[in-house]
Amino acid sequence: MKAGLLAGRIARVSLLGSDAELAWNRTEEALTVKTPEEGPGAVAYVFKVVLQS
């Protein structure tokens, strides 16, 4: 992993306020999350990233 990025393996990514399963991909440069067509609100998306223990 590059310096300054989250260390550890990601177990799951969820969108707060939504039950939708999210498609996501992590590379050495970024975490990319595909959002559902209809989100839980109109103002902002908040993601929860859970690491493997």
Secondary structure, DSSP 8 states (H G I E B T S, - for coil): --TTS--S-EEEEEETT-----EEEE-SS-EEEE--SS-S-SS---EEEEE--
